[in-house]
Amino acid sequence: MRGIYVEQDFGPDGNGLGGRGPGGTANRGTADGGHDLARWGGPFTRPAPDLVGRFDAVSAATACAKLSRLGISRTFINGPRPDRPGARVVGPARTLQFMPQREDIASGADEEYVERRTALWAVLDSTEPGDVLVVQANAATHTGCLGEMLIRYFAGRGGAGIVVDGRTRDSGKTRELDVPMWTTGATPHYASQGELFPWAYDVPVSVGGALVMPGDLIVADADGAVVVPQGLAEQVIEQSQRHEEWEAFSRERLAAGGALSRYYPLDESARAEYEQWKRGTR
C-alpha cells in the first residue's frame, strides 16, 4: 500500500487542529515537496536565554517540588528515562504530536518518503539552538519516533535534547550523539511503521501524564523530565535557587556527621548557622 493523503480542512474554520500558517495559508515547510501533511499550531514565544541559563543549576526534583508548592501538581513526565549517565538538559519545548494512524488519511507504508511531508520533518526543519523536542507518543511500543539520521540532523541545528513518552530507534548510534534523550526504550520500527503517525507540531501535547505547551521550559536529568510553565519560571527559579543554596549547606553538614533532625530541613538554630555560612561563601 502506498502512502496516501486525503486533503481535508483542519484549519480553525474546519473545527480541527490549528493547522494554518500565518496569514491563513497552509504551513508548507520546505520547497522540496513541503510539509503538506503537517498541522502547525502557530507561532509561540520562547523564554529569554538568560532565564533558561538561570535554570542550569536547578535539578528536576527541585523544579518539581517548587511547582507543587505553587499549586501545579502534574509536572513530572512519567515514563521516559535518560539514555546515558549524567544526562541533563534545560531548554524551551518544541512539541510534536503523534496520533493514531488512519490509512484513509495517511499511511506510513512509504516510510521516510511520506514522513518527510509530516510534522516530524517540519519540527526538525524549524529547530533552533537550545530547543528541547518533546514528543507525545502515547507510550507506544511499536513506533520509533526518531532514529539516528533525524537526531543527527536535530543536533546539527543546535537541538539540545529530546523527551519522548515512547520509543526511538538506532539506540546504539544515537547514544554517541551530543543529544541526551529521555525515552521509554528502543524499537526497530520507523516513525510511521506502527500504530501512530506524526500529526502536528507546536501544539499542546500530553506527555507522560503532563501537559506541555510550546515554549514551556523542560528541566531533565537522572530523575526524569519536568515541565516548568513559562509563566511561572521566574517564581520557580527564585525559589529553587534559595532551596539549592541551603541544600548545599545541609549536604556539607550531614556529610560531616551533623544531625539529620537539625540540618534537613533546617531547624531554627541551623538556619542561623546557614545564614552565617552563606555570608562566608559570597
C-alpha positions as CSV (number, residue, x, y, z in Angstrom):
1,M,0.0,0.0,0.0
2,R,1.4,3.4,-1.0
3,G,1.5,6.3,1.4
4,I,-1.7,8.3,0.8
5,Y,-3.1,11.6,2.0
6,V,-6.7,12.9,1.7
7,E,-6.9,16.7,1.6
8,Q,-9.1,18.0,4.4
9,D,-9.6,21.3,6.1
10,F,-8.2,21.1,9.5
11,G,-7.8,24.9,10.0
12,P,-9.8,27.0,12.5
13,D,-12.9,27.0,10.3
14,G,-12.7,23.3,9.8
15,N,-13.1,22.7,13.6
16,G,-9.8,20.7,13.6
17,L,-6.3,21.4,14.6
18,G,-5.0,24.9,14.1
19,G,-3.0,23.7,11.0
20,R,-2.9,27.0,9.2
21,G,0.2,29.1,8.9
22,P,0.5,32.9,9.2
23,G,-2.0,34.7,7.1
24,G,-4.3,31.8,6.8
25,T,-2.0,29.9,4.4
26,A,-1.2,26.2,4.9
27,N,2.1,25.5,6.5
28,R,4.0,24.0,3.6
29,G,7.5,24.0,5.0
30,T,10.4,23.4,2.7
31,A,10.4,23.8,-1.1
32,D,11.3,20.2,-1.8
33,G,7.8,18.8,-1.6
34,G,6.8,20.7,1.6
35,H,5.3,19.5,4.8
36,D,1.8,19.3,3.4
37,L,0.8,16.6,5.9
38,A,1.8,18.7,8.9
39,R,-0.6,20.5,11.2
40,W,1.1,23.6,12.7
41,G,-0.1,25.2,16.0
42,G,1.2,28.6,15.1
43,P,3.9,30.9,16.5
44,F,4.9,30.8,20.1
45,T,7.3,32.7,22.4
46,R,10.4,31.1,23.7
47,P,11.7,32.1,27.2
48,A,14.6,34.5,27.2
49,P,18.0,32.9,27.0
50,D,19.1,34.4,30.3
51,L,16.1,32.9,32.1
52,V,16.9,29.5,30.6
53,G,20.5,29.9,31.7
54,R,19.5,30.5,35.3
55,F,18.0,27.0,35.4
56,D,21.4,25.4,34.8
57,A,21.9,24.7,38.5
58,V,18.3,23.6,39.2
59,S,17.5,19.9,39.4
60,A,14.4,18.3,38.0
61,A,13.5,17.3,41.6
62,T,13.7,20.9,42.9
63,A,11.8,22.3,40.0
64,C,9.0,19.7,40.5
65,A,8.9,20.4,44.3
66,K,8.7,24.2,43.8
67,L,5.9,23.9,41.3
68,S,4.0,21.7,43.7
69,R,4.3,24.5,46.3
70,L,2.9,26.9,43.7
71,G,-0.1,24.6,43.2
72,I,1.0,22.9,39.9
73,S,0.9,19.2,40.6
74,R,1.3,17.3,37.3
75,T,4.7,18.4,36.0
76,F,6.7,15.2,36.0
77,I,6.7,13.5,32.6
78,N,6.2,9.9,33.8
79,G,7.8,7.1,31.9
80,P,10.8,8.4,29.9
81,R,14.2,7.6,31.3
82,P,17.6,9.1,30.3
83,D,19.6,7.2,27.7
84,R,23.0,7.8,29.3
85,P,24.7,8.5,32.6
86,G,24.9,12.2,33.5
87,A,22.2,13.2,31.0
88,R,20.9,16.7,31.7
89,V,19.1,19.4,29.6
90,V,17.3,22.6,30.1
91,G,15.6,24.4,27.3
92,P,12.3,25.6,25.7
93,A,9.9,22.9,24.5
94,R,9.3,22.3,20.8
95,T,6.3,19.9,20.7
96,L,5.5,17.1,18.3
97,Q,2.3,15.2,18.5
98,F,1.8,11.6,17.2
99,M,-1.8,10.5,16.7
100,P,-3.3,7.1,15.8
101,Q,-2.7,6.2,12.2
102,R,-5.7,6.0,9.9
103,E,-5.0,4.8,6.4
104,D,-7.7,6.8,4.7
105,I,-5.9,10.0,5.8
106,A,-2.3,8.9,5.8
107,S,-0.3,5.7,5.7
108,G,3.3,5.1,6.7
109,A,3.9,2.4,4.1
110,D,6.3,4.7,2.1
111,E,8.4,5.2,5.2
112,E,10.6,8.4,5.1
113,Y,9.1,9.3,1.7
114,V,5.8,10.1,3.3
115,E,7.2,11.1,6.7
116,R,9.2,14.0,5.2
117,R,5.9,15.6,4.4
118,T,4.7,15.4,8.0
119,A,5.0,17.3,11.3
120,L,8.1,15.2,12.1
121,W,10.2,16.8,9.3
122,A,8.6,20.2,9.8
123,V,9.5,20.5,13.5
124,L,13.1,19.4,12.8
125,D,13.4,21.8,9.9
126,S,12.4,24.7,12.2
127,T,14.6,23.7,15.2
128,E,16.5,26.5,16.8
129,P,19.6,26.2,19.0
130,G,18.8,25.1,22.5
131,D,15.4,23.6,21.7
132,V,14.2,20.5,23.5
133,L,11.9,18.4,21.4
134,V,9.0,17.0,23.4
135,V,7.1,14.2,21.7
136,Q,3.7,12.8,22.5
137,A,3.7,9.1,21.5
138,N,1.2,7.7,24.0
139,A,3.7,5.2,25.4
140,A,3.5,3.3,22.1
141,T,5.9,0.4,21.8
142,H,5.9,-0.1,18.0
143,T,6.6,3.4,16.9
144,G,10.2,4.6,16.6
145,C,9.5,8.3,16.8
146,L,13.1,9.3,15.7
147,G,16.2,7.5,14.6
148,E,19.8,8.3,14.1
149,M,19.6,10.3,10.9
150,L,16.9,12.6,12.2
151,I,18.5,13.0,15.6
152,R,21.8,13.8,13.9
153,Y,20.0,16.5,11.9
154,F,18.4,17.8,15.1
155,A,21.8,18.0,16.7
156,G,23.3,19.8,13.7
157,R,20.6,22.5,14.0
158,G,21.6,23.0,17.7
159,G,18.9,20.9,19.3
160,A,19.7,20.4,23.0
161,G,17.7,17.3,24.0
162,I,14.7,15.1,23.3
163,V,11.9,13.8,25.6
164,V,9.6,11.1,24.2
165,D,6.8,9.2,26.0
166,G,7.5,6.4,23.6
167,R,10.4,4.8,21.8
168,T,13.2,5.7,19.4
169,R,15.4,3.5,17.2
170,D,19.1,3.2,16.4
171,S,19.9,3.5,20.1
172,G,23.5,2.3,19.7
173,K,24.3,5.1,17.4
174,T,22.1,7.8,19.0
175,R,23.9,7.5,22.3
176,E,27.1,8.6,20.5
177,L,25.5,11.9,19.6
178,D,25.6,15.0,21.8
179,V,21.8,14.9,22.3
180,P,20.7,13.5,25.6
181,M,17.3,11.7,25.3
182,W,14.6,10.6,27.7
183,T,12.5,7.7,26.2
184,T,10.7,4.6,27.3
185,G,13.0,2.4,25.3
186,A,14.0,1.3,21.9
187,T,12.3,-0.3,18.9
188,P,13.5,-1.3,15.4
189,H,10.4,0.3,13.9
190,Y,10.4,3.6,11.9
191,A,8.2,6.5,12.9
192,S,5.0,5.6,10.9
193,Q,5.5,1.8,10.8
194,G,3.5,1.1,13.9
195,E,0.2,2.4,15.2
196,L,0.9,6.1,15.2
197,F,1.6,8.9,12.6
198,P,3.3,12.3,13.1
199,W,0.4,14.7,13.0
200,A,1.1,18.1,14.5
201,Y,3.8,20.4,15.9
202,D,4.0,23.4,18.1
203,V,0.7,22.3,19.7
204,P,-0.2,21.4,23.3
205,V,0.8,17.8,23.9
206,S,0.1,15.2,26.6
207,V,3.4,13.6,27.5
208,G,3.7,11.1,30.4
209,G,0.6,12.5,32.1
210,A,1.8,16.1,31.9
211,L,0.6,18.9,29.7
212,V,3.4,20.6,27.8
213,M,2.8,23.9,25.9
214,P,5.2,25.1,23.2
215,G,7.8,27.4,24.9
216,D,7.5,25.8,28.3
217,L,10.8,25.1,30.0
218,I,12.0,21.5,30.2
219,V,14.3,20.5,33.1
220,A,15.5,16.9,32.7
221,D,18.2,14.9,34.5
222,A,18.8,11.5,36.1
223,D,15.4,11.7,37.9
224,G,13.5,12.3,34.7
225,A,11.9,15.3,32.9
226,V,9.8,18.1,34.4
227,V,7.9,20.8,32.6
228,V,8.0,24.3,34.0
229,P,5.2,26.5,32.7
230,Q,6.8,29.5,31.1
231,G,4.6,31.9,33.1
232,L,5.9,30.5,36.4
233,A,9.5,30.2,35.5
234,E,10.6,33.3,37.3
235,Q,9.0,32.2,40.6
236,V,10.4,28.7,40.2
237,I,13.9,29.9,39.7
238,E,13.9,32.3,42.6
239,Q,12.6,29.6,45.0
240,S,14.8,27.0,43.5
241,Q,18.0,29.0,43.9
242,R,17.2,29.5,47.6
243,H,16.5,25.8,48.0
244,E,19.7,24.7,46.2
245,E,21.7,27.1,48.4
246,W,20.5,25.8,51.8
247,E,20.7,22.2,50.5
248,A,24.4,22.7,49.6
249,F,24.9,23.8,53.2
250,S,22.9,20.8,54.6
251,R,24.9,18.4,52.4
252,E,28.1,19.7,53.9
253,R,26.9,19.4,57.5
254,L,25.3,15.9,57.0
255,A,28.5,14.6,55.4
256,A,30.4,15.8,58.5
257,G,28.0,13.8,60.7
258,G,25.6,16.6,61.6
259,A,22.1,15.6,63.0
260,L,19.5,14.9,60.3
261,S,16.8,16.4,62.5
262,R,18.8,19.7,62.6
263,Y,20.1,20.0,59.1
264,Y,17.3,18.5,56.9
265,P,15.3,20.5,56.8
266,L,17.0,23.3,58.7
267,D,15.7,23.9,62.2
268,E,15.9,27.4,63.7
269,S,19.4,27.1,65.0
270,A,20.7,25.5,61.8
271,R,19.1,28.3,59.8
272,A,21.1,30.9,61.7
273,E,24.2,28.9,61.1
274,Y,23.3,28.7,57.4
275,E,23.0,32.4,57.2
276,Q,26.4,32.8,58.6
277,W,27.8,30.2,56.2
278,K,26.1,31.9,53.3
279,R,27.8,35.2,54.1
280,G,31.2,33.5,54.2
281,T,30.7,31.8,50.8
282,R,29.9,35.0,48.9
